[in-house]
Amino acid sequence: MNNLLPICIIFSLVHCYICAPFSAGNSGEAISQCTIDTSYISSPGDFKITTKDRKYLPFDENCEKSWKDPFMFVQAADTQFGMQEKYVEKITENYGWSKEIEWSTQLVADVNGLSPRPKFLVVCGDLMDAWPKTEPEIRKRQMVDFKRIFTGLEVPLVCVCGNHDIGNTPNNETIISYKKDIGDDYFSFWANGVFFIVINSQFFKDATESKELAAEHEEWLEAQLEVVRTEKPKHAVVFQHIPLFLASPDEDDQYFNFEKVLRIETLERFHDAGIRYVFTGHYHRNAGGFYKDLEVVVTSAAGVQLGDEDPGYRIVKVLKDKMEHEYYNLGEAPREISFTASSTKAISDSDNEKSASALVVPSLGTYSFCIISIYTIIFS
């Protein structure tokens, strides 16, 4: 029996170590990472609608409300199937969208190849070019190709509606059509302690045929801003299609920005609530700037360019105390995304917090069981 004594003691100690976390009761609990509901991830040939009742379904809201680790997401805009041949090459009949198919296929491949894996890909509007009111049949064909390509995406897809998606003057019919094909035209979600608000910016441009819908959107938006005020997320972010401004909050009005009075009112409203980042598209060029410490990020197109850039997307790193972002041309982003010194510190701090909070203090009953077991082995 004496020869077996060390083995028995070791066995009891291992048993206590393994069982302690499950016996700890209220004394402590291990951290668990949030999982994505993969039933809402599209697969080849099966495009999934990921929103319902103004919520984004792939993420578990209760789990995602708390900060765990730094992460990244990818922002793109204006895939706009059909723009190259129709507007650039001036083909008026039987135009196609082979270039947009090529560009979006590369976008999906790039996102799938990134490490660490992005939390999601958001496309900030103008998914297709054909107008819902005047070109419905062309739009249907563009929709088929858009869905076919993006079912190859291996991370959740967040779609933001643009003016080409619901019309420059949206109405009940165009919005119902968009919701049927893509999902809600506005919604919100939590991701790793960050609160994201996806809005329908076209209501701010022209709601003459959708006044009731715009009023509902306004009421909903105010409720989301109240969430930011009361729950104080790690960061609060807005996704929209039309930029509030392109370079300066006091710039002149134009097609690509908000009307000035509404712009300043909205910027102040967002800032006062706690929004610090607004990501947009629409401009087909990179731009942006600051209103106080609220950053407006204007990302160029994943499709046709109206400036000197090439088609691309933005990688956004979400750190504990800030967000960092950089635009990459399609096919040119590094597959391994590294973090700066400040990012590394944020990751280290987060890991330390996670480790500390994951330490479990076993209950007195568990320790008592271990002591009794070892005592019995020694003296039996």
N, C-alpha and C positions, 0 to 999 in steps of 0.2 A: 504493500500500500504506500510505503514511504517513497518508492520510486515513481509512483504516479502522482504524488502530491504537487510537484511544480506544474504538471500538465493540467491538473484539475483547477488549480488556482488561476492559471492563465485562461482556461476555458471560461471560468466564472467572470473574470474581468472583461473578456471580450464580449460575453453575453450582456454584461451591464452596459458596456459602451454602445453596443448596437441597439439595445432596447431603450436606453435612456431617453432618446428623443421622442419615442412613442409613448413614454410614460410620464412625460414632463408636465402634462396637464397645462395649467395656466402659467407655468414657470418660464416657458419659452417655446418658440416654434421656429422651424427652419424656413428660410426664404425659398419660394418657388417662382420660377420665371413664368411669365404669361405665355400661353400658347395661342396660336392662330387657328380659328375655325376653318379648316381646309375645305369644308364643303362649300365655302364661298370663294375659293380660288378657282379661276377658270382652268380648264384643261383643253387640249386641242379639240376643236369642234364643239366646245360647250362653254359659251360665254356666260358668266354668272352676273346677275344683278346683285350688287353688294350693299344696297341701301334699302331701308324700309322705315317709314314713320320718322324720317329725319335722323336716323341713326345709321352708323356704318357697321355692318354686321360681322366682318371677320375678326374684330377685336372685342375681347371681353372687357366691358367698361369697368366693372368692379376691380378687376385685376390691374388694368392699365392705368388707373388713376394715380398709382404711386410710382415715384422715381426709383429706378433700379440701376441702370447703367447708361453711359453715353451710347448713342446709336446714330444711324444716318438714314436719310431717305433721299430719293431722287425726284427732282422737279423737272418736268418738261412742259411744253406748251405748243399749241398750234401745229399739231400733226397735219391737219387740214388737207385731207385727201382731195386732190383735184386742182389745187391752186397753181401748181407749176405749169400745167398745160393750158389752163383756162386764162390765167392772168399774165404769166410770164411769156409763154409761147404764143399766146393769143389764138389758140385753137377754139373756135366757137361751136363746132359740131363734133359729136362723137369723141370728145376729149377723154383722156384716161388719167390715171394716177399712179403710173408705174414707179416714178421717182419717189413719191410718198410711201409707197409700199416698201421700196428699198430702204428708205431712211428709217421707217418705223420698225422694220425687221432688224436693222442694226441696233436701234434703241433697245429693243427687247433683249437682243443678244448681249449688249453691253451691261444692262441691269442684271441679267441672270448671271453674268460672269464676275460681278463685283464681290469682293471679300473685305470686311464682313458683309453679310447679306443685308441689303437695305430693308428697313421696316416696311416700306411701301414705295410705289411709284405714283406720283400725282401728275396728271396732265391738266394744265390750267386753261382749258377751253379751246374751242374751235377744233374739235376732233375731226370733223369733216368739213368740206367747203360748201357743198351744195345746200342751197337755202331750203328750209323745210316747207315754206309756203309755195314757192315758184318752181322748185326742182325736186319734187318728192321722189320721183322714180330714180333719178340719178343718185339722190341721197341714199336710197335703199341699197343700191349697188355699192356705194362707198361704205355704207355701214357693214355690209357683209365682209368686205375686205378688212376693215378696221377690226372687227371682232375676230376674224380668222387669225390675224397677226397677234393680237393682244391676248388670245387664249394661250399663247406660248409663254406668257410671262409667268415666272415662278414665285413672284411676290404679290401681295395684294395691290390691286389697281384702284386708285382714287380718281374719279372723273369730275371735272369742274365744267359747268356749261358756259359756252361763249356765245357771242352774237350769231355766229354761223350755225350754232346748234339749236337755237330757239327763235332766231330772227332778230333783226334790229329793233323791231317793235313786237315783242312776244305777246302771244295771246293764250287763252286757255287751251286751244287746240295744239299749238306748237309745243307747249310745256307738257301736256299729256303725252304727246308723241315721244318727246325726249325721255320722260319718266318710264314709258313702256320699253323703250329700246336700251337705255343706259342706266337709269335709276333716278333718284331724287335730284332735283335741280339745286337744292341746298340741304345741308345736314352738318352735324358736328360729331366729333369722336375724340376719345382719349387714347394716347399712345405713350406708354412709359412715363407717365406724370406730366405730359404735355397735352394741352387742350387745343385742338384744331377746329376751326370754324370755316366751313365751305359755303360761300355765299353766291347768290345769283346777281352779278353786278349789272346785268342788263336792266333790271328794275330801276337802277339809279340813272340810266341813260334815257329810257323811253318806256314808261309804263302806261301810256295812253290807252292801250287796249287790254291792260291787265291790272287795273287799279285795285281790285279786290285781292288778287293774288299778291300784288306788291305790298298791300297793307298787312296781309298775313305774314309775309316775309319779314316785314319791319318788326312786327310784334315778336316773332320768333327770334330775330337777331338781337333784340333788346334782352330777351331771356338768356341768350347765350353769353352776352356781355355781363349779365348779372352772375352767371356761373363763374366767369373769370374774376369778378370782384370778390365773390364770397368764398370760393374754393381755392383761389390763389395757386394755380398750377405752376409747375416749374418754369414753363414758358407758355405764352398764349399766342397763337399763330392764326392768321386769316389767309385762306386761298381764294382768289377771285380771278376773273379773266381780265377785265379792264383795269389798268393801273390808276391809282389815285392821282399820281403825277409821274412824269418821266425823269426829271432832273431836279426840280425845285418845287416846293409846295406852293410858291406864289407865281409859277409860270402861267402863261396865257392858256386859255381854253383851246382845245383842238380835238380832232376825232379820237385820238389815242388816250385821252385822259378824262378825268371827271371835271365837270363844270366847277369853276373856282370856288364859289360860295359853298356849294355842296361838298367839295373836296376838303376845305378847311374844317367845315363842320364835322365831316366824317373822320378826318384825321384826329381832331380833338376828342371826339367821342371814343374812338378806338384807344387812343393814348390814355385817356382818363380811366377807362375800364381796366387797362393793364396789357393791351395788345402791344407787342414790341416788334413783330415781324408780319409783313404782308407780302405774299408771293403772288406774282401776276404773270400774264403773258400779253397777247394781243398786239404788241408793238413790232414783233418780228425782228427785234434788235435788243441787245442788252442795254439796260439803263437802270435808273433808280437813284435813291438818295434818302435823306433823313428828314423827319419832322420831329424835333426834339430828339428823344432817343428811340423813336419808332422808325424802323428801317423798311422802306418800300423797295422790294427787289423785283425788277422787270427782267424776265428771262426770255432770250431769243427763241426762235422757233426750232422745233425738231424737224420742221419742214422747210418751206420756202423762206429765204431771207430777204429783208428789205434794206439791209445795211451791208456792212463789210464782213460780218461773221459767217461762219459755216454752220450748218445744222448741228444741233447739239442739245445738251441738257445740263442741269445744275445738280451737283452733289452737295447735300446739306448735312453737316455734322452737328448733331445736337449734343451739346455738352451741358454740364451741370449749371454753369453760370452764364453761358452764351451759346450762340449758334454761329457756325462758320460755313461759308459756301463758296463754291468755285464752279465756273462754267467750263465744260469740256466739249470739244467737237466730237461728233459721232466716231466711234472706233479709236479714240485717242486717250481716253481716261486710263489711268493705271488700274490694273485688276485688283491689286492690293492697296486699299486706301489707308494711308498712315495718318497718324494724328500728330499735331504740333506738340511742343513742350507743354503748353498750357492744357492741351487736350489730354496728354498723357497724365498730367497731374490730376485732371478731373476724373480720368478712368481709375487711377490709383486710389483717389479719395473714395470713389464710389465702391471699388472693390473692398476697401477697408471697412466702409460702412456695412456693406453686405455681409462681410465675414463676421463683423462684430454682432450684427443683428441675427446672424445665423447660428451663433453660439447658443447652445441649449443648456440650461441649468437643470439637471435632473431633479425630480421631486425627492423629498425626504424618504418617501416610501420605497423608491427605487434604490436609493443608497442603502437603506435598511435591509432590503432583500439581498443585495450584493454582500454586505457584511455578514449576514446570517449564513449565506451560502458558503463563503470562504471559511467561516468559523466551523461549520459543520464538517467541511472537508478535512480541515486540519486535525480536529479532535475526534473524528469518528474512527 
